[in-house]
Amino acid sequence: MNRRVIESLIKAGAFDSLGAKRSQLFAILDIALEQAQSAQRDRLSGQISLFAAMPQTQGSKANTIDLPSIAEWTEKERLAFEKETVGFYLTGHPLDNFHQEIMAVADTDLTGLGDWGDNQPVRVGGLVREYKDHRSKKGDRMAFIVLEDRAGAAEVVVFPEAFAKSGHLLASDEPLIVLGTVKQEEQGAKIIAESVDSLGEARSKYTNGARVLLKAEQVNRQKLESLKTKVREFHGTCPVSLTLHFAGRGEVDIEPPSDFTVRPCKEFDAAVEGLLGYPAVMYLKTKAEIQPRNGGKGGRWRQGGQG
């Protein structure tokens, strides 16, 4: 068994049952291999090492390798190594922590594209799994990418105009939001991208408003003042409305001042939940729309994928 095989087994978590961190096992791999090779050479040459001549307990201690005191791989690193080694994720998915944020602006996951009509506008989110640079017939840069989410994957065609605005994002390993047009083909649905945004940019761009639910029996003046402070802390362009809920009696909508606006993000959601003691923030997203071009004729896709 060579170094590459053992390295792959560590990355895939095959030795997790030993109780050591994957990062620790990876760090001592060279020392362990050197020790094993030395022992094998001694056996082949008929020599007995000093450690082998010791009582078993003493020899075992002498051959023990101390694990370094280092941090475990981050979740992102661990999942990347799993994908690199076995071709898929084993202990989670890189989008697990982003799923709610993505669905706050996306219309469907990627497996749901088959239910969308041809030429219908859609917003989806995910990670770029594959990237292929390309040139249009006019020589302009464009790209073909495969976008992946927790449910599946889909091809996205990024023509020169969209590429010029967002091409720099396509090499990112961060979640992206794609607005585009669905094209139903024999091989499955693909998307012709109108725009590509980072998740943070998309949340600001495609969120109409935020609604904070206030349970009347759990709020007081102090909490309302603290809520106002949180809104200022996460100041943005998204208007916030307040709904005061009276258990068993109904609700009252409260319109705060026009400057009561936030930046939609999970950090704001968590801060409000920590303040009020329950998930209180809901977001309204805009409808996926694409402005028609060429005298009102939508779509620029031609079979063969070149614009």
N, C-alpha and C positions, 0 to 999 in steps of 0.2 A: 504494500500500500504506500503510494508516494505522497509527497507533500500536498499536491494539488487536490487529491481525493480527500485527505483529512481536512484540508482547509474548507473544501466544499461542505463536508459533513458538519463542521462547526457552524458555518454560515446558515445551514439549513436547520440547525437546532438538534441534530442527532445526539449530541452529548449533553443536552439540557438536564437530563436526569441525574447527572453527576453533581448537580448543585452549584456549579461554578458559572460565572457570567461568560457569555460567548466572547466578549472582548478579552477576558482574562485567558481563556483557552487559546485564542488566536495569538495573544502576546507571547505565550510560552511555547508555541508550536515548534519554533526552530530549536529551542533548548531540548525539548522532549525528543525530537527526531534525532538530534545529535547524541543524546544519551542512549537512545534505543539502538542507533547504528554502532555506537561504541561497544555496547553489550553484545551485539551480534558479531562484531569482529572478534571479540574476545572468545566467544563460543567457537567460532570457526577455526581460530588459531590454537584452540586447546588451552588457552591461558585462563587462569582464575584471577579475577580482580580482587583487590583488597576488600571491596565491599561484599563480594560473593563469599569471601572467607569468614566474614563476620556472622554472628548469630542472626537469624532471620529478622528479628525485630529491629536490630541495629542497622542491618543492611537496608531494610525498607525505609527507615528514616533517612539514611544517607542518600537514597535514590529519589527521595521526595523533592518535587519542585514547588517552591513557594509561589503562590499566586500573587501577582502584583496588585496593589491597591489602586485600581483604576475604575473609572466610571463605565457602566454598561453602554453599549451602542445606543444611540437614540432610536426611537421608534422608526423614524424615517430611514436611518442607516440599516436597522435590522430588516425591515421589509424590503429594502433595495437589495440586500444581500440574498434574501430568500428568493426574490424574483430572478436575480442573476444566476442563482445556483440551480433551481428546479423549474424555472419558467413561470411560476405563479407565486402568489403570496400565501403563506402558511398560517401566520398568527394574527392576521388582520388585513386591512387595506389602507393605503395612504390617505384615502378620502374619508375614512371613518369619522375623523374629527371635523370634517368640513361638510358632511352630508346635509345637515339642516340649513347651513348657510347657502349651499348650492341650490337646494330646493326652494329657498326663499325667493329666488329669481328665475329658476329654470321652470319650464313647462312640463317636462317629462324626463325620466331617465332614458338612457340610450336604447334599452330594449323596447321602450314604448314607441319608438319612431315608426315602427311598422303600422301603427294605428293612425298615423297622420296622413292627411291627403297630399297628393303630389302638388308641389308648388306652394304648400302652406308654410307660413312663417313659424319659426319655432326658436326657443332658447333652450340650450342644454349646457351642461357643465361637466368637467372632467379633467383628466391629465393627458398630456400628449404622450402616447405610447410609441408612436412611430412618426418620423418626420422625413419627408423627401423634398428636397429643393428642386425647382423646375423653372423653366423659362417659357413664357407664352410665345405665340407666333411672332409677336412684335419684339421679342427679346426681353420683356419685362419679367422680373422675378415674381414667382408665385410658389405655392407649396401644396403638397398633398400630405395630410396628417391623419393619423388614427387617434381619435379621442376615446379615452377609456374612463368609465365610472365603475361603481361597485357592482353594477348589474350586467354590463356588457361593453361593447365598443362599436364605433361607427366611423366611416371615412368622412373627412371634411376636406372640401376643396377650397383653398384660399387664393382667390384670383388677385391679380396685381394691385388693384385699387385697395382691397382690404389688406393685402400683404404690406403695402407701403405704410399703412397706419399701425399695423400690429405684428409685423414680421418678427420684431425683436422679442415678442412674448413666446413665440412658438418653441424656442429652445429652453424655456423655463420648465422647472420641475414642480411648479406651483399650480394650483387649480385655476382653470380658465373657464370663462363663460363665452359661448359662441352664439351669436344671433345669426340665423341664416334661413335658407329655404330648403324644405325637404324635397328630395328627388327619389321617387320610388323606382328601383330598378330590379332586374332579375336576381342580382346578387344580394339585394337587400337595400335598405334606405341609406342614403348618404345626404350630406348637408353641403349646400353651397353657401359659404360664409359671407355675411354682409359685414360683420365686425367681430373682433375678438378682444375681450377685456380680461384683466385680472379679476379675481373674485371680489376684491375690495372695491375696485372701480365700478364693477357691474352692480354691486349692491347699492351704491350711491346713484348710479345711472338709472337703474330699473326699479327703484322703490318709490312708490307714490306717497307713502306715509307710514308712520308708526303709531300704534295704538297701545296705550298702557292701561291695563285693567287695575282699578283700585277697589279692593274689597273694603267696604265702608267700616266693617267691624274690626279691621286690622290696620287702618291708617289713622294717623293723627297729624297735627300741624308740623311736628318735628320731622316725620317721615316725608311729608310733602316738601319741606324745605330741603331735605337731603336729596330728594328726587330732582329738584330744580338744580342742585349742585352737580348731580350726575349728568344731567342734560348738558350743562355748560362744559363739563369735563370732556364729553364726547360730542362737542359741537360740530354740526355739519349742515347739510342742506335739506335733510328730510324732515318735513313738518311732523310734530307730535301732537296727538289728541289724547285726551284722558276720558276714561269711562268709569264712573263711580257706580259700583254694583252693590245693591242692597239685597241680601239673601232673601229669596221668596217674595220680593216686592218689585223687582225690576232694576232698570239701569238708567243713569242720567249721563249724557255726553257733555263734556266740558271742553270748550274751545279756549286753549291757552293763548298767550300773546303770539304774534307772528314770528318772533325771533326764538320761539321755543322749538328749536330744530336740532337734529342729531345726525351723527354719522352711523348708518346701520352697520352693526358688527356684533359678533358673539360676545365681545368683551362688555359692551353696553348691556346686552341681555343679562349676562351673568351678574353685573353690578346691580342692576335693578332687582334681580331675583334675590341677591344677597341682602338687599335693603328691605324688600317687602316680605320675603320668606316664601315666595312661590313664583313660578314662571309667569310673567305679567306682560311681556311685550309681544305684540303681533305686528306683522308687516303686510302692507298691501303692495303688490307688484304691478307694474304696468303690463299692458297687453303687448305681446310680440308683434311688431309691425315693421314692415320694410317699405320704404317709399318707392313707388314705381319709377322706372327709368325708360329712356328711349321712347318718349312720347306716350308714356303710360303702359308700355308693355313690360311686364315684370319678368325677371329671369334672364340670365346670360349663359346658362349651361347648354353646352352642345356635347353630344356623345363623343367621347375621346378626351374630354376634360381640358381643353385648351381654349383660352379666351383671347 
